[in-house]
Amino acid sequence: MSTALITGASGGIGKAFAQKLAARQTNLVLVARSEEKLNQLAQELQEKYKIRVDVIVKDLTETNAANAVFDVTKSQGLTIDLLINNAGFGDYGDFAERDGERQVKMVQLNILALVDLTHQFLPLMRQRRSGSIINVSSIAAFQPIPYLSVYAASKAFVLSFSESLWAENRQYGVRILVACPGPTETDFFTEADFPQSFTGKTSKISTPEEVVNDTLNALERGDSTVVSGSFLSKIITNLSRFVPRETLVSILEKQFKA
Ligand SMILES: NC(=O)c1ccc[n+]([C@@H]2O[C@H](COP(=O)([O-])OP(=O)(O)OC[C@H]3O[C@@H](n4cnc5c(N)ncnc54)[C@H](OP(=O)(O)O)[C@@H]3O)[C@@H](O)[C@H]2O)c1
């Protein structure tokens, strides 16, 4: 039986990954800060699917968090076959006016924890010549987004980093996939402090289950990148190829202004 470690498994897309993988008889390691939610999910999945589920309660913005997570898996004798770096958050608003500490924490979670966890688990996968890593980015990765400046930049990092790793690791039998969902029905928008009026503008919103299905299918195919969501999401990811960057970012500034 294989084992998947999922960060941000207490809700949204991470929880949907946990449910889908559990149904496929994959043992799980669930990581997030909300102990009660994680324990409840673990119990539910253990009972329903008779799998092993470990819980690691961790704030991944803490220094050495990835190291601590790795050490727990090691002390439990767990081999991680699939790492899903899913935990992340956004912050809507004018960068100069938003809380600075929150911007730094976003970089710590969306980028640093993801790089660090990847670096903890990847060498072992290469030694075994098997394993997979899914990094959750966003369609926000494909262009700068005013009023989501740090978030879009953090997801651009994840996209670029993951595509490089995909190419570096194919020869070692390790799959790297970057998932780029469009708008998805989770707590993301509330957490990011999006104004109500704004979330109403989103035309097509996917379910976390749709994102997970698209992502796991792409992993099976050995793709480097998967964009899930509406046709519009797929168009958005290609706009920067055809529209001059200044024009595009000016249009987006108007679009994303509250
Ligand atoms: N929803 C969308 O429209 C959308 C679109 C594209 C990409 N994404 C990406 O999808 C991923 C999952 O987001 P979601 O939409 O499922 O949002 P969500 O429902 O808010 O889930 C975020 C998850 O991250 C965890 N998390 C947040 N801060 C953490 C920290 N400091 N340490 C450890 N875990 C932390 C949360 O758990 P705790 O609070 O328990 O720690 C939660 O499990 C994110 O990377 C997001 O950027 C979302």
The ligand as a Gaussian input file, in Angstrom:
#p B3LYP/6-31G(d) Opt

LIG

0 1
 N       -9.732000      27.828000      -4.115000
 C       -9.247000      28.334000      -5.226000
 O       -9.935000      29.029000      -6.001000
 C       -7.827000      28.016000      -5.619000
 C       -7.452000      28.235000      -6.958000
 C       -6.151000      27.973000      -7.338000
 C       -5.242000      27.481000      -6.407000
 N       -5.619000      27.276000      -5.120000
 C       -4.611000      26.764000      -4.175000
 O       -5.069000      25.556000      -3.644000
 C       -4.419000      25.299000      -2.393000
 C       -5.440000      24.880000      -1.373000
 O       -6.297000      25.966000      -1.107000
 P       -7.877000      25.803000      -0.906000
 O       -8.530000      26.494000      -2.027000
 O       -8.219000      24.407000      -0.606000
 O       -8.069000      26.760000       0.365000
 P       -8.503000      26.458000       1.858000
 O       -9.804000      25.755000       1.880000
 O       -8.363000      27.771000       2.556000
 O       -7.383000      25.435000       2.377000
 C       -6.089000      25.837000       2.716000
 C       -5.401000      24.733000       3.498000
 O       -4.075000      25.182000       3.831000
 C       -3.867000      24.998000       5.231000
 N       -2.977000      26.017000       5.763000
 C       -3.145000      27.363000       5.744000
 N       -2.144000      27.963000       6.393000
 C       -1.325000      26.976000       6.853000
 C       -0.120000      26.973000       7.600000
 N        0.439000      28.105000       8.050000
 N        0.452000      25.778000       7.890000
 C       -0.119000      24.626000       7.472000
 N       -1.241000      24.564000       6.751000
 C       -1.838000      25.732000       6.449000
 C       -5.271000      25.127000       5.838000
 O       -5.356000      24.411000       7.052000
 P       -5.239000      25.035000       8.529000
 O       -5.968000      26.336000       8.531000
 O       -5.862000      23.973000       9.349000
 O       -3.779000      25.169000       8.790000
 C       -6.125000      24.408000       4.789000
 O       -6.098000      23.027000       5.006000
 C       -3.679000      26.599000      -2.054000
 O       -2.309000      26.465000      -2.352000
 C       -4.318000      27.619000      -2.963000
 O       -3.462000      28.689000      -3.270000
 C       -6.894000      27.519000      -4.701000

